[in-house]
Amino acid sequence: GHGQIDPTKSSPDNYKVLYEDDDVRLLEMNLKLGSGNEHSHPNELVYFLSGGKAKIHLPGGETAEAELPDGFVMPHEPWTHRVENVGTKDIRAIIYEKK
């Protein structure tokens, strides 16, 4: 869509496409300590294989911190954000996106 920032293009070190067809895309996310780049997701369903502490930076300048336990599942409507890993270990997740 318009103004969408593909995470696999903005942060290729953090996001890898596991599967893609006309309807869905499955991504693997590996977020090391520190900050990722700003990117967008359509409707997404995130499964955290290895959680941690994340600080989410939204386009308007507001931030939110989240403690993400291992095995946590997070559905979310379309959004643009930048995720900063402020914990002590890599955050690893599988992201399912519906196009």
C-alpha positions as CSV (number, residue, x, y, z in Angstrom):
1,G,0.0,0.0,0.0
2,H,0.9,3.7,-0.2
3,G,3.6,4.7,2.2
4,Q,4.3,1.2,3.4
5,I,7.9,0.4,4.4
6,D,8.7,-3.3,3.8
7,P,10.6,-4.5,6.8
8,T,12.6,-7.0,4.6
9,K,13.8,-4.0,2.6
10,S,14.4,-1.5,5.5
11,S,15.8,-4.1,7.9
12,P,17.1,-7.1,5.9
13,D,19.3,-8.1,8.8
14,N,16.3,-8.5,11.0
15,Y,13.6,-9.9,8.7
16,K,13.7,-12.9,6.4
17,V,10.8,-14.1,4.2
18,L,10.0,-17.8,5.0
19,Y,7.0,-18.0,2.7
20,E,5.1,-15.8,0.4
21,D,2.2,-16.1,-2.0
22,D,-0.5,-13.8,-3.3
23,D,-2.4,-13.8,0.0
24,V,0.0,-14.2,2.8
25,R,3.6,-13.7,3.9
26,L,5.5,-15.4,6.7
27,L,8.5,-13.6,8.1
28,E,11.2,-14.6,10.6
29,M,12.3,-11.7,12.8
30,N,15.5,-11.7,14.7
31,L,16.0,-8.4,16.6
32,K,19.3,-8.1,18.3
33,L,20.0,-5.6,21.1
34,G,19.5,-2.1,19.9
35,S,17.3,-0.6,17.4
36,G,15.6,-1.7,14.2
37,N,14.6,0.5,11.3
38,E,11.1,2.0,10.8
39,H,8.8,-0.3,8.8
40,S,5.2,-1.1,8.2
41,H,3.1,-4.3,8.6
42,P,-0.3,-5.0,7.2
43,N,-2.6,-7.1,9.5
44,E,-0.1,-9.2,11.4
45,L,0.0,-12.0,13.8
46,V,3.3,-12.3,15.7
47,Y,4.5,-15.4,17.6
48,F,7.5,-14.7,19.8
49,L,9.7,-17.7,19.9
50,S,12.1,-15.9,22.3
51,G,10.6,-12.8,23.8
52,G,12.2,-9.9,25.7
53,K,11.8,-6.3,26.4
54,A,10.9,-4.0,23.5
55,K,10.4,-0.3,23.2
56,I,8.1,0.6,20.3
57,H,8.5,4.0,18.6
58,L,5.4,5.1,16.8
59,P,5.4,7.7,13.9
60,G,3.9,10.4,16.1
61,G,6.8,10.3,18.5
62,E,5.1,8.4,21.3
63,T,6.7,5.3,22.6
64,A,5.5,2.2,24.4
65,E,7.5,-0.5,26.3
66,A,6.4,-4.1,26.3
67,E,7.6,-7.2,28.1
68,L,7.1,-10.0,25.7
69,P,7.2,-13.5,27.2
70,D,8.5,-16.5,25.2
71,G,5.5,-18.0,23.3
72,F,3.5,-14.8,23.4
73,V,1.1,-14.3,20.4
74,M,0.2,-10.7,19.4
75,P,-2.3,-9.9,16.7
76,H,-2.2,-6.3,15.4
77,E,-3.9,-4.1,12.8
78,P,-1.8,-2.4,10.1
79,W,0.8,0.0,11.6
80,T,4.2,1.6,11.1
81,H,6.7,1.5,13.8
82,R,10.3,1.1,14.9
83,V,11.2,-1.5,17.4
84,E,14.1,-1.2,19.8
85,N,15.3,-4.2,21.7
86,V,16.0,-2.8,25.2
87,G,16.3,-6.2,27.0
88,T,19.2,-8.5,27.5
89,K,18.7,-11.0,24.7
90,D,17.8,-11.3,21.0
91,I,14.0,-11.2,20.3
92,R,13.0,-13.9,17.8
93,A,9.6,-14.1,16.3
94,I,7.6,-15.5,13.4
95,I,5.3,-12.9,11.7
96,Y,2.3,-13.9,9.7
97,E,1.0,-11.1,7.4
98,K,-2.2,-11.2,5.4
99,K,-2.0,-9.0,2.3
